[in-house]
Amino acid sequence: MHSSPWQKSSYSANHDNCVEVRTADGLVELRESNDGEVIVRTTPLKFAKFLQGVKAGEFDHLADFTS
């Protein structure tokens, strides 16, 4: 299996309280840094569409920006 290193947002600083992402065998994988056993896999196209929604603010109502 060919995979890239896990990457997390620079907004997470040095905390283990974040979502990490990488590519593996042509898919995009996501996991929580504090529970690495659960991995969600999706296609690059689906991930790109999700990121477009995030950037457009479609999910802001689900986030806690106080932390």
MIKOLVEX-283022 format. One line per 5 residues: for each residue z, y, x of C-alpha. Coordinates in Angstrom, 2 decimals, decimal comma. Layout:
Z Y X ~ ...
END
This chain:
0,00 0,00 0,00 ~ -1,00 3,39 1,37 ~ 1,29 6,26 0,37 ~ 2,12 9,77 1,49 ~ 5,69 10,93 2,15
7,80 12,06 -0,81 ~ 7,65 15,82 -1,32 ~ 9,97 18,08 -3,30 ~ 9,78 21,69 -4,33 ~ 10,96 24,34 -1,93
13,04 25,65 -4,86 ~ 15,24 22,55 -4,49 ~ 16,42 23,62 -1,03 ~ 18,47 20,83 0,56 ~ 19,83 19,45 -2,71
19,32 15,89 -3,92 ~ 18,94 17,20 -7,45 ~ 15,19 17,37 -7,84 ~ 11,97 15,59 -8,69 ~ 9,88 14,29 -5,81
6,16 13,55 -5,82 ~ 3,71 11,66 -3,60 ~ 0,37 9,88 -3,76 ~ 0,12 6,12 -3,49 ~ -3,00 3,99 -3,80
-4,92 6,73 -5,60 ~ -2,14 7,52 -8,09 ~ 0,49 10,25 -8,25 ~ 4,09 9,01 -8,25 ~ 7,16 10,94 -9,38
10,84 10,09 -9,04 ~ 14,22 11,75 -9,19 ~ 15,67 12,18 -5,72 ~ 19,06 10,82 -6,77 ~ 17,57 7,72 -8,50
14,67 6,55 -6,39 ~ 14,32 3,18 -8,12 ~ 12,63 4,66 -11,19 ~ 9,09 5,77 -10,39 ~ 6,58 7,20 -12,85
2,91 6,72 -11,95 ~ -0,04 8,66 -13,32 ~ -3,58 9,58 -12,40 ~ -4,35 12,72 -10,40 ~ -6,25 14,15 -13,40
-3,32 13,65 -15,79 ~ -0,94 15,15 -13,22 ~ -3,24 18,16 -12,76 ~ -3,32 18,72 -16,54 ~ 0,48 18,48 -16,64
0,78 21,04 -13,83 ~ -1,53 23,39 -15,71 ~ 0,87 23,21 -18,66 ~ 3,86 23,83 -16,41 ~ 2,21 26,86 -14,82
1,32 28,19 -18,29 ~ 4,99 27,97 -19,34 ~ 4,45 25,28 -21,99 ~ 7,63 23,44 -20,95 ~ 9,93 26,38 -20,22
11,95 25,70 -23,37 ~ 13,01 22,34 -21,85 ~ 14,32 23,80 -18,58 ~ 17,74 25,06 -17,59 ~ 17,13 28,05 -15,34
20,86 28,81 -14,95 ~ 21,45 26,23 -12,21
END
